[in-house]
């Protein structure tokens, strides 16, 4: 559902305000699902975020992907 919000905003020129509000709702649903998955694995969201930041720092030591 989140991707439908993005599609409507980017490609169908929907107004930003309503699109933003809907995006907040859908991202909240995604966050809840992610929190449930992390909990099922015995992880915290802080642990997941820290692991992701470490992975990205190793992958992109200068802080951003190249334009290749």
C-alpha positions as CSV (number, residue, x, y, z in Angstrom):
1,X,0.0,0.0,0.0
2,X,2.9,2.3,0.7
3,X,4.1,1.9,-2.9
4,X,0.7,3.0,-4.1
5,X,1.1,6.2,-2.2
6,X,4.5,6.8,-3.7
7,X,3.2,6.0,-7.2
8,X,0.2,8.4,-6.9
9,X,2.4,11.2,-5.6
10,X,5.2,10.7,-8.2
11,X,3.4,9.7,-11.3
12,X,-0.2,10.8,-10.9
13,X,0.6,14.2,-9.4
14,X,-1.4,13.7,-6.2
15,X,-1.2,16.5,-3.7
16,X,1.7,16.2,-1.2
17,X,-0.3,16.8,2.0
18,X,-2.8,13.9,1.6
19,X,0.0,11.7,0.2
20,X,2.2,12.5,3.1
21,X,-0.5,11.7,5.7
22,X,-1.2,8.4,3.9
23,X,2.5,7.6,3.7
24,X,2.8,8.2,7.5
25,X,0.0,5.6,8.0
26,X,1.5,3.0,5.7
27,X,5.0,3.5,7.0
28,X,3.6,3.0,10.5
29,X,2.1,-0.3,9.4
30,X,5.5,-1.3,7.9
31,X,7.3,-0.3,11.1
32,X,4.9,-2.4,13.2
33,X,5.5,-5.4,11.0
34,X,9.2,-4.9,11.2
35,X,9.1,-4.6,15.0
36,X,7.1,-7.8,15.1
37,X,9.6,-9.7,12.9
38,X,12.5,-8.4,15.0
39,X,10.8,-9.4,18.2
40,X,10.1,-12.9,16.8
41,X,13.9,-13.3,16.2
42,X,14.7,-11.9,19.6
43,X,16.1,-8.7,18.2
44,X,15.5,-5.0,18.9
45,X,15.0,-2.4,16.2
46,X,18.1,-0.6,17.6
47,X,20.1,-3.8,16.9
48,X,18.7,-4.1,13.4
49,X,19.4,-0.4,12.6
50,X,23.0,-0.6,14.0
51,X,23.7,-3.7,11.9
52,X,22.3,-1.9,8.8
53,X,24.4,1.2,9.4
54,X,27.5,-0.9,9.9
55,X,26.8,-2.8,6.7
56,X,26.3,0.5,4.7
57,X,29.4,2.1,6.2
58,X,31.5,-0.9,5.0
59,X,29.8,-0.9,1.6
60,X,30.1,2.9,1.1
61,X,33.1,4.1,3.1
62,X,32.8,7.6,1.6
63,X,29.2,7.8,2.8
64,X,27.3,7.4,-0.5
65,X,27.0,5.0,-3.4
66,X,28.9,5.8,-6.6
67,X,27.1,6.9,-9.7
68,X,28.2,3.9,-11.7
